[in-house]
């Protein structure tokens, strides 16, 4: 693998130089060829991870101005997009939740509430993981849930009534349940997973249309809840067969873990209040806050929440609820990657590459809309088994939007299909960070993950296709495609 990465390290810039020496294809704007050449280099490094993907995301700052495709100010402006600051505010809120162990308390109480027989334990873990993943990164959520899950597995293993094979089956099912629900939960909210914000940022950047937190929630939450229930049923009824229904000692173990946390601290309560108020503000912003505070935005709400966390003093010894040393630990790489995706999107539009690509996709006109959505979701689903879901989304959205326009389709249909499919890779450890986290538990082998995950992939592909084709136009109630065509006509 190391040799391959070194090859691609050289191959990316080499292809770019060769393409720059070739005459621009007939009918393509000159700067569109420059953007396409740069995109091929960026895509090659993103897919192979020849260098860290966040570093690759900085290439537009170098390549776009040097080729003349976009000036430096316009390129770097994409790295300061308002949705980047929405993500920063969300990350800081997540850091505070993790610092004061609020996430662990929420998870354990959800598990205790659901019940402690074998199947209900798995359901409790999945609901807790999915809920936390709506607000916290799926990586942090799965890392937090893993030791709790390992503790429960050990409790079952140490019971004399439990056979070894039964413990192994439970361990595999629980680990996969944590990984799958961490990815599924992120679909529900705009800040739950990076592809969602890339989509919202692209729509804002290109069409000047805001996708609010509540608007995404109306579509994402039903997907998340339904897919979570289907996933739990599949894991507990189809993929794994549990002969031992009861979980001796399960209740005591949950009580012990809750007891270890102790009574709820003042800091936890304050963070919980800030968290609840922030979530309610995001959800009710269009109906309640905007009439009172014209101009308020989801990003403003997130930044206000972050500032409040820095302001509140917990006492002389503990200091503020969160300090800057803790805040700088947020994943800046994802933020840079998001900025790189926005720069690509802007480059595609300004250079005319987006329109040119759309005009070349006449072969897709023969496909009915349903099959086109199915095809895109299928491709994205399996591409993200091997590549970053954020990088994949950032690469594909600028390509698919003009194709949709060329086919007289609302861009939402193809762009939303791409976005949700990018969060549903369940087969391989490298597909998502949660998959990698649970693979490290020792209860799973790659054949186990592939055998179980491929059916979850298929289920998600069919379900997402139905949701995008049947429910998206009803839930969002948008103009089929007139807004985007008119916008493009008005562009200089």
Secondary structure, DSSP 8 states (H G I E B T S, - for coil): -HHHHHHHHHHHHHHHHHHHTS---TTS-HHHHHHHHHHHHHHHHHHHTSS-HHHHTTHHHHHHHHHTSS-HHHHHHGGG-HHHHHHHHHHHHHHHHHHTTHHHHHHHHHHHHH--SHHHHHHHHHHHHHHHHTTS-HHHHHHHHHHHHHHHHHHHHTSTT--HHHHHHHHHHHHHHHHHHHHHHHTTSTTSSHHHHHHHHHHHHHH-----HHHHHHHHHHHHHHHHHHHHHIIIIII---S----TTHHHHHHHHHHHH-S--HHHHHHHHHHHHHHHHHHHIIIIIHHHSTT--HHHHHHHHHHHHHH-B--TTT-BSS-HHHHTTS-HHHHHHHHHHHHHHHHHHHHTHHHHHHHH-GGGGGS-HHHHHHHHHHHHHHHTTTS-HHHHHHHHHHHHHHHHHHTT--HHHHHHHHHHHTT---S-TTT-HHHHHHHTTSS--HHHHHHHHHHHHHHHHHHHHHIIIIIHHHHH---SSHHHHHHHHH--
